[in-house]
Amino acid sequence: MKDFIQNETVQKVVFIILAVVCLTPIISSPIALALGFGLAIFMSNPFEKYLHKYIHLLLQVSIVGLGFGLKLNEALQAGKTGFLLTVISILTVMVLGFILGKVFNLEKKLSYLISAGTAICGGSAIAAVSPIIKPSTKEISLGLAIIFTLNSVALFVYPAIGHLLHLSQEQFGLWCAVGIHDTSSVVGAAGKYGDEALKIATTVKLARALWIIPVSVITMFIFKSKGSKIKIPWFIGLFVIAILLNTYFPVFNSLGSSVTAVAKAGLNLTLFLIGSTLSIQTLKTIGIKPLAVAVILWITISVGSLLYIIS
């Protein structure tokens, strides 16, 4: 049986079958993530070394597709609603992250990666500031492992808490966008909760992602990095174009539901791929101190934003 599981051909066949299943409506976002994680644990991922660049590309394409399900007035209202909370939460997390890094005697660069990932948009923020602060490969891997692990937990915990507290679609969408690190998990959790929550969460999260730019500029001064390039999330512009097309060109109205359905399937596949890159070995690399800092930051932003939203 062990030889059968470790057979590379068998692993590839199982991987492809599960990936196809995750494209169907019968699989929810949390289940897609769980299937990927289960594959990584029990069989191993035969395509892991090829997936990372495609995960980000698939996520970006799927996000743009969701733009065809939004109208401009909906997007502007969602962005306006989440602006103040976004500013407060980013400042709070970055300052608290600095303090906790000192308290736990954590490496400055690792502490900064965890803070930026929690404050803005998970792995994308870590990828954006890494060329500026120049952390070690181990610090980048550790930061990403922690963020993706907490994202996985959030994908299951947030909808359960939302239903328990009877949060409205608008409240839950806003809470997801602020409290969950990575865009993939934000969209996954909000999509499970409802279409309205998905629209609000996607718009607010992408508006939040634009804070990568000013935070990257500030990071250059903090770490005194000259000549560093700022990584701008250009796909957000395509998301806005998709909204404008859907708003002002009636021909896209009839296509909107089909495109968004494909986009949701793409997001499910993205979560499956993310889950398949997590493994017990990866989780074992996470130390107590960096995990403690990340969990405290996550609980702070989750509880604080929830109290703000329901007050």
C-alpha positions as a printed NumPy array, in Angstrom:
array([[  0.   ,   0.   ,   0.   ],
       [  2.856,   2.359,   0.889],
       [  4.546,   1.698,  -2.456],
       [  1.251,   2.372,  -4.237],
       [  0.827,   5.744,  -2.482],
       [  4.414,   6.737,  -3.19 ],
       [  4.159,   5.843,  -6.887],
       [  4.598,   9.116,  -8.803],
       [  2.141,   8.154, -11.557],
       [ -0.551,   7.393,  -8.965],
       [  0.134,  10.704,  -7.234],
       [ -0.215,  12.605, -10.52 ],
       [ -3.494,  10.854, -11.387],
       [ -4.968,  11.537,  -7.934],
       [ -3.785,  15.152,  -8.075],
       [ -5.422,  15.754, -11.468],
       [ -8.686,  14.065, -10.418],
       [ -8.926,  16.166,  -7.237],
       [ -8.066,  19.35 ,  -9.16 ],
       [-10.882,  18.674, -11.647],
       [-13.332,  17.898,  -8.823],
       [-12.449,  21.232,  -7.187],
       [-13.583,  23.005, -10.348],
       [-17.128,  21.707,  -9.861],
       [-19.805,  23.498,  -7.772],
       [-20.104,  20.543,  -5.383],
       [-16.809,  21.485,  -3.685],
       [-16.729,  24.529,  -1.397],
       [-13.637,  26.658,  -0.797],
       [-12.732,  25.138,   2.618],
       [-13.144,  21.607,   1.24 ],
       [-10.893,  22.441,  -1.727],
       [ -8.2  ,  23.641,   0.665],
       [ -8.657,  20.541,   2.848],
       [ -8.365,  18.221,  -0.161],
       [ -5.092,  19.854,  -1.155],
       [ -3.731,  19.615,   2.372],
       [ -4.842,  15.991,   2.642],
       [ -3.042,  15.181,  -0.606],
       [  0.157,  16.809,   0.67 ],
       [  0.018,  14.845,   3.924],
       [ -0.974,  11.394,   2.73 ],
       [  0.577,  11.224,  -0.731],
       [  2.766,  14.292,  -1.39 ],
       [  2.371,  16.745,  -4.263],
       [  4.133,  15.584,  -7.458],
       [  3.91 ,  19.056,  -9.023],
       [  4.851,  21.196,  -6.006],
       [  7.995,  22.768,  -7.465],
       [  6.077,  24.   , -10.522],
       [  2.977,  25.369,  -8.783],
       [  3.981,  28.529,  -6.933],
       [  4.105,  30.915,  -9.891],
       [  0.888,  29.457, -11.334],
       [ -0.964,  29.807,  -8.027],
       [ -0.475,  33.585,  -8.062],
       [ -1.37 ,  33.861, -11.759],
       [ -4.543,  31.784, -11.343],
       [ -5.577,  33.834,  -8.318],
       [ -5.092,  37.103, -10.194],
       [ -7.037,  35.917, -13.263],
       [ -9.876,  34.67 , -11.051],
       [-10.021,  37.966,  -9.15 ],
       [-10.287,  39.887, -12.427],
       [-13.119,  37.54 , -13.444],
       [-15.032,  38.434, -10.277],
       [-14.971,  42.058, -11.424],
       [-17.517,  41.171, -14.112],
       [-20.011,  40.457, -11.327],
       [-19.763,  43.966,  -9.866],
       [-21.19 ,  47.359, -10.74 ],
       [-19.199,  50.562, -10.225],
       [-21.57 ,  51.974,  -7.591],
       [-21.28 ,  48.733,  -5.581],
       [-17.504,  48.844,  -5.727],
       [-17.305,  52.515,  -4.721],
       [-19.684,  51.987,  -1.802],
       [-17.71 ,  48.98 ,  -0.565],
       [-14.411,  50.832,  -0.877],
       [-15.818,  53.835,   0.981],
       [-17.197,  51.646,   3.761],
       [-13.904,  49.891,   4.382],
       [-11.491,  52.839,   3.996],
       [-11.329,  54.075,   7.59 ],
       [-11.19 ,  50.566,   9.022],
       [ -8.399,  49.702,   6.57 ],
       [ -6.261,  52.661,   7.628],
       [ -6.769,  52.037,  11.357],
       [ -6.096,  48.304,  11.106],
       [ -2.926,  48.647,   9.013],
       [ -1.421,  51.219,  11.382],
       [ -2.381,  49.16 ,  14.43 ],
       [ -0.897,  45.922,  13.113],
       [  2.362,  47.473,  11.914],
       [  2.967,  49.293,  15.227],
       [  1.913,  46.314,  17.341],
       [  4.057,  44.014,  15.191],
       [  7.104,  46.193,  15.887],
       [  6.405,  46.113,  19.649],
       [  5.801,  42.344,  19.718],
       [  8.983,  41.763,  17.726],
       [ 10.921,  43.532,  20.468],
       [  9.06 ,  41.734,  23.286],
       [  9.633,  38.272,  21.758],
       [ 13.168,  39.147,  20.638],
       [ 12.279,  38.203,  17.064],
       [ 14.527,  38.952,  14.09 ],
       [ 13.614,  42.415,  12.793],
       [ 13.11 ,  41.34 ,   9.192],
       [ 10.994,  38.297,  10.068],
       [  8.861,  40.396,  12.418],
       [  8.352,  42.941,   9.626],
       [  7.365,  40.266,   7.092],
       [  4.751,  38.827,   9.468],
       [  3.405,  42.309,  10.29 ],
       [  3.142,  43.361,   6.62 ],
       [  1.516,  40.065,   5.658],
       [ -1.063,  40.388,   8.431],
       [ -1.723,  44.086,   7.891],
       [ -2.22 ,  44.149,   4.128],
       [ -2.625,  41.049,   1.999],
       [ -0.669,  38.048,   3.16 ],
       [  1.757,  36.465,   0.733],
       [  1.487,  39.343,  -1.758],
       [  2.652,  41.857,   0.854],
       [  5.519,  39.589,   1.899],
       [  6.543,  39.234,  -1.747],
       [  6.372,  43.018,  -2.182],
       [  8.54 ,  44.035,   0.792],
       [ 11.04 ,  41.157,   0.592],
       [ 13.178,  42.711,  -2.199],
       [ 13.349,  45.905,  -0.128],
       [ 14.335,  44.517,   3.286],
       [ 16.314,  41.576,   1.804],
       [ 15.495,  38.863,   4.356],
       [ 17.03 ,  35.381,   4.175],
       [ 15.272,  32.644,   2.209],
       [ 14.462,  30.92 ,   5.495],
       [ 12.77 ,  34.074,   6.868],
       [ 10.648,  34.442,   3.719],
       [  9.641,  30.776,   3.795],
       [  8.836,  30.984,   7.496],
       [  6.751,  34.137,   7.059],
       [  4.793,  32.591,   4.186],
       [  4.268,  29.308,   6.069],
       [  2.813,  31.135,   9.084],
       [  0.556,  33.365,   7.007],
       [ -0.767,  30.512,   4.862],
       [ -1.354,  28.336,   7.936],
       [ -3.445,  31.031,   9.637],
       [ -5.257,  31.659,   6.342],
       [ -6.239,  28.003,   6.256],
       [ -7.625,  28.21 ,   9.794],
       [ -9.52 ,  31.421,   8.957],
       [-11.207,  29.819,   5.977],
       [-13.003,  27.447,   8.359],
       [-13.342,  29.644,  11.466],
       [-14.63 ,  32.907,   9.98 ],
       [-17.829,  31.552,   8.334],
       [-18.652,  29.594,  11.504],
       [-18.302,  32.704,  13.676],
       [-20.205,  34.797,  11.135],
       [-23.202,  32.459,  11.273],
       [-22.959,  32.183,  15.068],
       [-23.124,  35.969,  15.445],
       [-25.717,  36.333,  12.643],
       [-23.554,  38.806,  10.741],
       [-25.127,  40.35 ,   7.655],
       [-23.594,  39.812,   4.221],
       [-22.116,  43.315,   4.301],
       [-20.692,  42.901,   7.798],
       [-19.123,  39.546,   7.049],
       [-17.635,  40.667,   3.736],
       [-16.016,  43.671,   5.385],
       [-14.748,  41.563,   8.302],
       [-13.161,  39.017,   5.938],
       [-11.407,  41.724,   3.937],
       [ -9.832,  43.206,   7.065],
       [ -9.266,  40.179,   9.291],
       [ -8.039,  37.481,   6.876],
       [ -4.529,  37.854,   5.48 ],
       [ -4.476,  36.479,   1.936],
       [ -6.849,  37.418,  -0.883],
       [ -7.488,  33.762,  -1.802],
       [ -8.797,  32.932,   1.679],
       [-10.743,  36.203,   1.895],
       [-12.605,  35.381,  -1.3  ],
       [-12.998,  31.728,  -0.314],
       [-14.546,  32.512,   3.076],
       [-16.768,  35.316,   1.745],
       [-17.916,  33.23 ,  -1.227],
       [-19.017,  30.491,   1.156],
       [-21.033,  33.048,   3.137],
       [-22.89 ,  34.582,   0.183],
       [-22.664,  36.534,  -3.087],
       [-23.08 ,  39.952,  -1.463],
       [-20.367,  39.177,   1.07 ],
       [-18.121,  38.076,  -1.8  ],
       [-18.583,  41.365,  -3.683],
       [-17.8  ,  43.502,  -0.647],
       [-14.879,  41.357,   0.523],
       [-13.232,  41.295,  -2.912],
       [-13.517,  45.055,  -3.463],
       [-12.355,  46.069,   0.013],
       [ -9.488,  43.563,  -0.012],
       [ -8.162,  44.741,  -3.369],
       [ -8.431,  48.378,  -2.264],
       [ -6.503,  47.308,   0.824],
       [ -3.881,  45.615,  -1.35 ],
       [ -3.037,  48.987,  -2.91 ],
       [ -1.55 ,  49.941,   0.452],
       [  1.378,  47.768,  -0.608],
       [  2.663,  50.844,  -2.456],
       [  2.863,  53.385,   0.42 ],
       [  3.982,  50.686,   2.867],
       [  6.763,  49.681,   0.447],
       [  7.899,  53.316,   0.211],
       [  7.951,  53.641,   4.015],
       [  9.817,  50.316,   4.22 ],
       [ 12.582,  51.729,   2.001],
       [ 13.163,  54.515,   4.531],
       [ 12.966,  52.222,   7.573],
       [ 15.516,  49.782,   6.188],
       [ 17.44 ,  52.469,   4.267],
       [ 17.215,  50.515,   1.027],
       [ 18.322,  52.489,  -2.028],
       [ 17.466,  51.468,  -5.564],
       [ 14.837,  48.923,  -4.497],
       [ 11.909,  48.384,  -6.827],
       [  8.335,  48.606,  -5.567],
       [  6.13 ,  45.743,  -6.711],
       [  2.787,  47.197,  -7.818],
       [ -0.227,  44.83 ,  -7.991],
       [ -1.182,  45.652, -11.602],
       [ -3.965,  43.044, -11.748],
       [ -6.078,  45.329,  -9.533],
       [ -6.27 ,  47.722, -12.49 ],
       [ -7.676,  44.909, -14.639],
       [-10.22 ,  44.203, -11.899],
       [-11.357,  47.844, -12.093],
       [-11.562,  47.64 , -15.907],
       [-13.751,  44.534, -15.584],
       [-16.107,  46.458, -13.271],
       [-16.293,  49.37 , -15.722],
       [-17.028,  47.054, -18.652],
       [-19.778,  45.332, -16.7  ],
       [-21.242,  48.695, -15.65 ],
       [-21.241,  50.624, -18.911],
       [-21.428,  47.961, -21.633],
       [-24.691,  45.954, -21.566],
       [-23.169,  43.127, -23.623],
       [-21.134,  42.115, -20.565],
       [-24.226,  41.877, -18.358],
       [-25.321,  38.633, -19.975],
       [-21.817,  37.209, -19.654],
       [-21.289,  38.358, -16.065],
       [-22.82 ,  35.365, -14.294],
       [-20.929,  32.87 , -16.474],
       [-17.591,  34.642, -16.035],
       [-18.005,  34.928, -12.262],
       [-18.936,  31.224, -12.056],
       [-15.703,  30.346, -13.859],
       [-13.798,  32.756, -11.603],
       [-15.198,  31.088,  -8.465],
       [-14.15 ,  27.705,  -9.818],
       [-10.686,  29.131, -10.442],
       [-10.515,  30.354,  -6.851],
       [-11.475,  26.914,  -5.555],
       [ -8.695,  25.417,  -7.652],
       [ -6.303,  28.058,  -6.3  ],
       [ -7.136,  27.049,  -2.723],
       [ -6.632,  23.37 ,  -3.597],
       [ -3.201,  24.199,  -5.029],
       [ -2.294,  26.245,  -1.943],
       [ -3.36 ,  23.382,   0.317],
       [ -1.296,  20.927,  -1.713],
       [  1.874,  22.968,  -1.086],
       [  1.419,  22.831,   2.694],
       [  2.859,  19.813,   4.451],
       [  3.697,  18.575,   7.932],
       [  7.361,  19.284,   7.163],
       [  6.509,  22.896,   6.297],
       [  4.457,  23.35 ,   9.464],
       [  7.269,  21.908,  11.581],
       [  9.562,  24.731,  10.479],
       [  7.352,  27.276,  12.276],
       [  8.881,  28.277,  15.612],
       [  6.933,  29.208,  18.74 ],
       [  8.012,  32.866,  18.86 ],
       [  7.125,  33.891,  15.284],
       [  3.892,  31.9  ,  15.489],
       [  2.984,  33.634,  18.77 ],
       [  3.575,  37.071,  17.218],
       [  1.489,  36.174,  14.16 ],
       [ -1.381,  34.75 ,  16.219],
       [ -1.501,  37.778,  18.543],
       [ -1.568,  40.128,  15.545],
       [ -4.26 ,  38.047,  13.85 ],
       [ -6.469,  37.87 ,  16.943],
       [ -6.041,  41.606,  17.497],
       [ -7.076,  42.552,  13.975],
       [ -9.877,  39.96 ,  13.881],
       [-11.466,  40.873,  17.2  ],
       [-10.843,  44.608,  16.846],
       [-12.334,  44.848,  13.345],
       [-15.313,  42.671,  14.335],
       [-16.121,  44.9  ,  17.31 ],
       [-15.815,  47.967,  15.067],
       [-18.128,  46.489,  12.442],
       [-20.911,  45.333,  14.781],
       [-20.824,  48.433,  17.022]])
